[in-house]
């Protein structure tokens, strides 16, 4: 096939990525995916920096169902925001420490981290570590020591607000030093215990990742009721601001049906961008990376970049309203 133009050399990037499209017919699923991928590449390369919010935004990434993409969403949205020039803090509140793993921050048993912050009262500036792969991204790691914190918190004074007090002190100190944090993302365990309650008292916005499968919808009503309880009794500033559809497969009616139902109930809180099922997203944590740094030209990385852009735009519009 002497007339075929060879692909550009080297790895695919936003600047050299080319997708051969055999026709202009975008009516098939494959053609639609190609068109969407090209659009994501263009948007990612057209926005070198995201606008900083007027004040620090603190997100709780929560869903009581496991396996819906909470940790994956936390680390990849955080990475996308940081790569686009913002200062971001990830708080790993899951004893498994998967967010710490994905961001290449040590969290072996005995490593000082969020346990020392909420149980011992240690200042966060002594515990927060930089992500070695992404400038502007820092992490408060979690170790297996955190597994016992639920029991230890029961007997402590103001047990529901210990993370909030530590975080607010740290954010004020950073702002006073001229190094303000733009975004905080708190990765929660998949249960409503005292750790998740601490996250929701510390947070101001809830980001709910929803897997595009039927079972993912079953616990959503209970999650919303629990958030309302915390609003009523502990944190009136908390609100559900963002819904992100994950593991979306455009080829199946199930994904489309779940997406339609979620958009019907939550309307403009649902991001337009849905995160597709992606081998690259699944592979990245095994290399202690986010998909943004592992394969920045993949559909998963580009989708998280676009989702992060939507979050920053929505925050700016709300501030102007």
C-alpha positions in Angstrom: 0.0 0.0 0.0 2.4 2.6 -1.3 -0.1 5.4 -1.1 -0.7 5.1 2.7 0.8 7.8 4.8 2.8 6.4 7.7 1.9 7.4 11.3 4.2 10.0 12.9 7.2 8.6 14.8 7.5 8.4 18.5 4.8 8.2 21.2 1.4 9.8 20.6 1.0 13.2 22.2 -1.6 16.0 22.0 0.6 17.7 19.4 1.4 14.8 17.1 -1.6 12.6 17.5 -3.3 11.6 14.2 -6.2 9.2 13.8 -6.9 7.9 10.3 -10.6 8.3 9.7 -11.8 6.3 6.6 -14.9 8.4 6.1 -16.9 11.3 7.4 -19.6 9.0 8.6 -19.8 9.5 12.4 -23.0 7.4 12.7 -21.2 4.2 13.8 -20.0 3.7 17.4 -16.3 3.4 16.3 -16.5 6.5 14.2 -18.1 8.4 17.0 -15.4 7.3 19.4 -12.7 8.5 17.0 -14.5 11.9 16.6 -14.7 12.2 20.4 -11.1 11.3 20.9 -9.9 13.9 18.4 -12.1 16.5 20.1 -10.6 15.7 23.5 -7.1 16.0 22.1 -7.8 19.4 20.7 -9.4 20.7 23.9 -6.6 19.3 26.1 -3.9 21.0 23.9 -5.9 24.3 23.6 -6.0 24.8 27.4 -2.4 25.0 28.8 -3.5 26.2 32.2 -6.7 26.0 34.2 -8.0 29.0 36.0 -7.6 29.0 39.8 -10.7 29.2 41.9 -11.5 32.3 44.0 -10.9 30.3 47.2 -9.8 26.8 48.0 -12.3 24.2 46.9 -12.5 21.1 49.1 -14.0 18.0 47.5 -15.0 14.8 49.2 -14.9 11.9 46.7 -17.4 9.5 48.1 -19.7 6.6 47.2 -20.7 3.8 49.6 -20.4 1.2 46.9 -16.9 -0.2 46.3 -15.3 -0.5 42.9 -17.0 2.5 41.3 -13.8 4.5 40.7 -13.4 6.7 43.8 -9.7 6.4 44.1 -9.1 6.4 40.4 -11.2 9.6 40.1 -9.4 11.2 43.0 -5.9 10.7 41.8 -6.6 11.4 38.1 -8.6 14.5 38.6 -6.0 15.7 41.1 -3.2 15.0 38.6 -5.1 16.7 35.8 -5.6 19.9 37.9 -1.9 19.9 38.9 -0.6 19.4 35.4 -2.6 22.3 34.3 -0.9 24.6 36.8 -2.9 24.4 40.0 -1.9 23.6 43.6 -3.6 20.4 44.7 -3.7 18.3 47.9 -4.9 14.7 48.0 -5.9 13.4 51.4 -5.9 9.6 51.4 -8.5 8.5 53.9 -8.8 4.9 52.9 -6.7 2.5 55.1 -5.8 0.5 51.9 -3.7 3.5 50.8 -4.5 3.1 47.1 -4.4 6.8 46.3 -1.0 7.0 48.0 0.2 4.1 45.8 -1.1 5.6 42.6 0.7 8.9 43.4 4.0 7.2 44.3 4.0 8.3 47.9 5.4 5.9 50.6 2.7 4.6 52.9 4.1 1.4 54.5 2.9 0.5 58.0 4.3 3.0 60.4 4.6 5.8 57.8 3.3 9.1 59.4 0.2 10.3 57.6 -3.5 10.9 58.1 -3.7 8.7 61.2 -1.3 10.9 63.1 -3.3 14.0 61.9 -6.7 12.9 63.1 -5.8 10.7 66.1 -2.6 12.3 67.5 -3.3 15.9 66.3 0.0 16.2 64.4 0.3 19.3 62.1 -0.4 18.5 58.5 2.8 20.3 57.3 4.8 17.6 59.1 2.9 14.8 57.3 2.2 16.0 53.7 4.5 14.7 51.0 5.0 15.9 47.4 4.1 13.6 44.5 7.5 13.0 42.8 6.0 12.8 39.3 3.8 15.9 39.3 4.8 19.4 40.3 2.2 21.2 42.5 0.6 17.9 43.7 0.9 16.9 47.4 -0.4 14.0 49.3 -1.4 13.2 52.9 -0.8 9.5 52.8 -2.7 6.7 54.5 -1.2 3.5 56.0 -2.8 0.4 57.3 -2.5 2.0 60.8 -5.6 4.0 59.8 -7.7 0.8 60.0 -7.9 1.1 63.8 -8.7 4.8 63.7 -12.5 4.2 63.6 -12.3 2.6 67.1 -9.9 5.1 68.5 -11.9 8.1 67.3 -15.0 7.0 69.3 -13.5 8.2 72.6 -11.9 11.4 71.3 -13.4 14.9 71.8 -15.0 16.4 68.6 -14.4 13.1 66.9 -16.3 14.1 63.7 -14.4 17.3 63.1 -10.7 16.5 63.8 -9.8 16.4 60.1 -11.6 19.6 59.4 -9.7 21.5 62.1 -6.3 20.1 61.0 -7.1 20.9 57.3 -8.4 24.4 57.9 -5.3 25.3 60.0 -3.0 24.0 57.2 -4.9 25.9 54.4 -4.7 29.1 56.4 -0.9 28.7 56.9 -0.4 28.0 53.2 -2.4 31.1 52.2 -0.5 33.3 54.7 2.8 32.0 53.3 1.6 32.9 49.7 1.3 29.3 48.6 -2.4 28.8 48.6 -3.9 25.4 47.8 -6.4 25.6 45.0 -8.1 22.2 45.3 -8.3 19.5 48.0 -9.6 16.1 47.1 -10.4 13.6 49.9 -10.5 9.9 49.0 -13.0 8.1 51.2 -13.3 4.5 52.2 -16.4 2.7 50.8 -18.4 2.9 54.0 -20.1 5.6 56.2 -17.9 5.3 59.3 -16.2 8.0 61.3 -13.5 8.4 58.7 -16.0 9.2 56.0 -17.9 11.5 58.4 -14.6 13.3 59.1 -14.2 13.8 55.4 -17.7 15.2 54.9 -17.3 17.6 57.8 -14.0 18.8 56.3 -15.4 19.1 52.8 -17.5 21.7 51.1 -18.4 19.8 47.9 -19.1 16.1 47.2 -17.9 14.5 44.0 -19.7 11.2 43.4 -18.3 8.8 40.9 -21.0 6.5 39.5 -20.2 3.4 37.6 -22.4 2.9 34.6 -24.0 -0.3 35.7 -27.3 -1.1 37.3 -26.1 -2.0 40.8 -24.3 1.3 41.1 -27.7 3.1 41.3 -29.0 1.0 44.2 -27.0 2.6 47.0 -27.1 6.1 45.5 -30.3 7.1 47.3 -28.8 6.1 50.7 -25.7 8.0 50.0 -27.7 11.2 49.3 -29.7 10.7 52.5 -26.5 10.3 54.5 -25.1 13.5 53.0 -28.3 15.3 53.9 -28.0 14.0 57.5 -24.5 15.4 57.7 -25.7 18.7 56.3 -28.4 18.9 58.9 -26.3 18.0 62.0 -22.6 18.6 61.3 -21.8 20.6 58.1 -24.5 22.9 56.6 -21.9 24.0 53.9 -21.7 20.6 52.4 -23.4 20.0 49.0 -23.3 17.6 46.1 -21.8 19.6 43.4 -20.4 17.1 40.9 -21.4 13.7 39.5 -19.0 11.8 37.3 -20.0 8.8 35.2 -17.2 6.2 35.2 -16.6 2.9 33.3 -18.8 4.2 30.5 -19.1 1.9 27.5 -20.8 3.8 24.6 -21.5 0.5 22.8 -23.9 -0.8 25.4 -27.5 0.2 26.1 -26.9 -0.4 29.8 -24.3 2.4 30.1 -26.5 4.8 28.1 -29.5 3.9 30.2 -27.7 4.5 33.5 -26.2 7.7 32.2 -29.7 9.0 31.2 -31.2 8.1 34.6 -28.4 9.8 36.5 -28.7 12.9 34.3 -32.5 13.0 34.8 -32.1 13.0 38.6 -29.1 15.3 39.0 -29.3 17.4 35.8 -26.5 20.0 35.6 -24.5 18.4 38.5 -23.5 15.6 36.1 -20.4 16.4 34.1 -20.8 16.1 30.4 -17.6 14.1 30.2 -18.0 10.4 31.0 -14.9 8.3 31.8 -14.7 5.3 29.5 -13.6 1.8 30.3 -9.9 1.9 29.7 -7.0 -0.6 30.0 -4.6 2.3 30.5 -6.6 3.5 33.5 -6.4 0.1 35.1 -2.7 -0.4 34.3 -1.4 3.0 35.6 -1.6 2.2 39.4 0.6 -0.9 39.0 3.3 1.5 37.8 2.6 3.9 40.8 1.3 6.5 38.4 -1.9 8.3 37.4 -3.1 7.6 33.9 -2.3 11.3 33.1 1.4 10.6 33.5 1.3 6.9 32.4 -0.3 7.6 29.0 -1.4 11.1 28.5 -2.7 10.5 25.0 -5.0 7.7 26.0 -8.8 8.1 26.0 -8.8 7.7 29.8 -6.3 10.5 30.4 -7.9 12.9 28.0 -11.3 12.2 29.6 -10.0 13.0 33.1 -8.4 16.1 31.8 -11.7 17.2 30.3 -13.6 16.3 33.4 -11.1 18.4 35.5 -11.6 21.3 33.1 -15.4 21.1 33.5 -14.9 21.2 37.3 -12.8 24.4 37.1 -15.2 26.1 34.7 -18.2 25.2 36.8 -16.5 26.6 39.9 -15.7 29.9 38.1 -19.3 30.3 36.8 -20.7 29.7 40.3 -18.3 32.3 41.8 -19.5 34.8 39.2 -23.2 34.1 39.7 
